[in-house]
Amino acid sequence: MTPKLHVGHLNLGLSSDPQLASAIAGELRRQQDCIELIASENIVSRLVLEAQGSILTNKTVEGLPYARYYGGAEYADAIEALAIERAKTLFNCRFANVQPHSGSNANAGVFLGLLKLGNAILSMDVAAGGHISHGHPATLAGRDYRIVSYGVSRETERIDLDEVHDLARRERPRMMIAGGSAYPRTIDFAALRAIADDVGAYLLVDMAHFAGLVATGLYPDPLPHAHVVTTTTYKSLRGARGGMVLWNDETLSNRINAGIFPGVQGSVLMHGVAGKAACLGEALRPEFTAYNRAVIDNAQALARALEKTGLRIVTGGTDMGLMLVDLAARRLTGDVAAKALERAGLAVNKNMIPFDARPPQAPSGLRLSSNAGTTRGFSAAEFETIAGWIDRVLKNPNDDASIEEVRRDVAALCEKHPIY
């Protein structure tokens, strides 16, 4: 059996800082002994860990590969060029920028490169499943652009294309955004592009939560329809924390690249780019397709099992690795439920559901994901078991003895599917 990774394996210098070493060791144990159900997290390979913790941390570069402002960039250029080529191959696109430090930075760079201050952006409301970087009032985008929000149908909890078209014709946005952080269904990118063309808008697709599915042909491909696509490289891509921008129209290249640097960020995090190159290489392997098929199968198994306990799944199911759970049947708020589940070794996040009457701090739902559990090797059977544990905890969130029993069962399952 492969030995477990210990904190000393992560960084040879940590012995000189016991406080930091202790905290990192605690996080390692938490990941090893608990089940991760948060949609924005996954479990990277040892290759990605090694690349991100490499000597590249010492190297500063600015600008694009082979056109840097600093010298000594021979190997940095080769690594970034490798990440770019792998991204282009994986997503069958002509251009890629792998420098964004995050998905939010990728979006901000595209906004800066393609829009003027004050332009209108039509994006999904955060309360309906959109992402804050698409124009939430607390963000720079919300301050610098005129944000118009679309939601979902009350009947179906899915995007209402007629509503989107009506809003677009009335508000005349310069950019439309599809994709979000809590929308579990497929999106009709062709229909949205037709609306964008009708009003003279760019279509940006943020595929951060389904990029791995797109890469493996298991979710509609936005690239034939979108002017520009952004994504994170963790979540469903199971890799380094960071972002990317992908596109096909060469006339947009200079503006997008300049929007990233010097627009919204400075030097490149080369250790992060190395981690991106590593995970993109892994995503090109056949086993990554099998992994993503299992992600969908497991998410749907979890959703069905939770429905059998009486919990409602928003939209009635999921087409990807994430889902929203309505807690009304348990008369619980998401914050209370998430804390109880964490005590049981199940990491989830509270989340608003469409038309939620409750505030974000104490919303009516939970967001769950099969991404990390599938990486551990869980099958549909394990996710059905997890649904039973969730049901048990939510029925008795103050029963410490019951929660401790679930935690022991969680630890036993994790021991059967070790990481690192």
Protein Blocks (a to p, Z undefined) as FASTA:
>chain_A
ZZdddfklmomklmmmmklmmmmmmmmmmmmmpccfbfkbccddfklmmmmmmmklmpcc
edjehiafbehilmmmmmmmmmmmmmmmmnopabdcfkbfbfklmmmmmmmmmmcehiac
ddddfklopafklopakbmklmmpccddddddfklopacfklmmmmmmmnopabdceddf
kbcbdcdfklmmmmmmmnopacdddfklmmmmmmnopaccfklmmmbdcddfeljnopae
ddddddfblklmmmmmmmmpmmloccddfklmmmmmmmmmmmmpmklmmmmmmmmmmmmm
mmmmmmmnopacehhiafbfbdcddfklnopafklmmmmmmmnopacdddddehiabdfk
lccbdcddfklmmmnopafklmmmmmmmmmmmmmmmmlmklmmmmmmmmmmmmmmmcgZZ
